[in-house]
Amino acid sequence: MSLMKFLFAVYPYICLTVFVVASWIRFDYQQYTWKTDSSMLLSKKSMVVASNFFHIGILSIFGGHFAGLVLPHGLWLGLGISDMTHQWIAIIAGIVFGLMCLVGGAMLWSRRMFNPRIRATGRKNDMFVISWLMVTLLLGLITVPFSIGHANNNDPSVMLALADWVKSILLLNPQPELLEKVDPIFRAHIFFGLTVFLIFPFTRLVHILTAPLSYIGRAYQIVRTKRRTV
């Protein structure tokens, strides 16, 4: 088996299987560890900007990847959005939210690396996961000039090849040959992105799966003071 076939026909299923099975097992047997492990109480400096920029950026990037790579190609055409328009939307959104995520992520990475209190109470995998996410993000941002070059040449073939590869994985009919002609930086970004799913169940990232949306509509908390009766 060639490395190309392993990385882009076998490895995705390893990552997705570990993602689903390990997350399920951890939720069933280790719910106490299923949390954000927020360190904001230890150091609040710049956390509002850093956390909001990072979370808005990364959630928007994920949503953009899903919309661009998973949704049917015909849906975009049906909405009157051509392939080139689609590509420019992806480029502009990638730049805006990618830079937002980069700024917030860099602040969080620096805080975790150089703040003595955070470094002393943090875990090794916390530093590892933020570093891995930042490298994945940087690789994604490096793909932007390549995408701009393709768009300037009215060539959406790479974008379409990436979308077709993702769909082939989801349809259990992997076609790694679709990635043979894309720029290597795209393949590197894909590898790092897939690995995020592999490490996901073993880190604090699991809190993404149980966002406390019910908090918005919860009943008010009633607090009563304890009075001494005479």
ZIDALIN-V74408 format. One record per pair of residues at least 12 apart in sequence whose C-alpha atoms are under 8 Angstrom apart, sorted by the first residue. I is the first residue (numbers start at 0). GAP is how many residues later the second one is. Records with the same first field share a line. If there is no record, write none. Layout:
I: GAP + GAP
//
This chain:
3: 172
4: 171
6: 184
7: 166 + 167 + 168
8: 160 + 165 + 166 + 167
11: 157 + 182
13: 184
14: 179 + 180 + 182 + 183
15: 181 + 182
17: 179 + 180 + 183
18: 178 + 179 + 180 + 181 + 182
21: 179 + 180
22: 177 + 178 + 179 + 183
25: 175
33: 170 + 172 + 173
34: 169 + 171 + 172
35: 168 + 169 + 170 + 171
36: 167
38: 79
41: 75 + 76
42: 74 + 75
45: 61
46: 61
48: 55
49: 53 + 54 + 55 + 57 + 58
50: 53 + 54 + 57
51: 52
52: 47 + 48 + 50 + 51 + 52
53: 46 + 47 + 48 + 49 + 50 + 51
54: 46
55: 41 + 44 + 45
56: 40 + 41 + 42 + 43 + 44
57: 39 + 40 + 43
59: 37
60: 32 + 33 + 36 + 37
63: 26 + 29 + 30
67: 18 + 22 + 95
68: 93 + 94 + 95 + 97 + 98
69: 93 + 96 + 97
82: 73
83: 67 + 70 + 71 + 72
86: 60 + 64 + 69 + 72
87: 60 + 63
90: 53 + 56 + 57
93: 47 + 50
94: 46 + 49
97: 39 + 43
101: 32 + 35 + 36
104: 25 + 29
105: 28
108: 18 + 21 + 22
111: 15
112: 14
124: 78
125: 77 + 78
128: 74
131: 60 + 64
132: 63
134: 57
135: 53 + 56 + 57
138: 46 + 47 + 49 + 50
139: 46 + 49
141: 43
142: 42 + 43
145: 37
157: 24
160: 17 + 18 + 21
161: 16 + 17
163: 14
164: 13 + 14
//
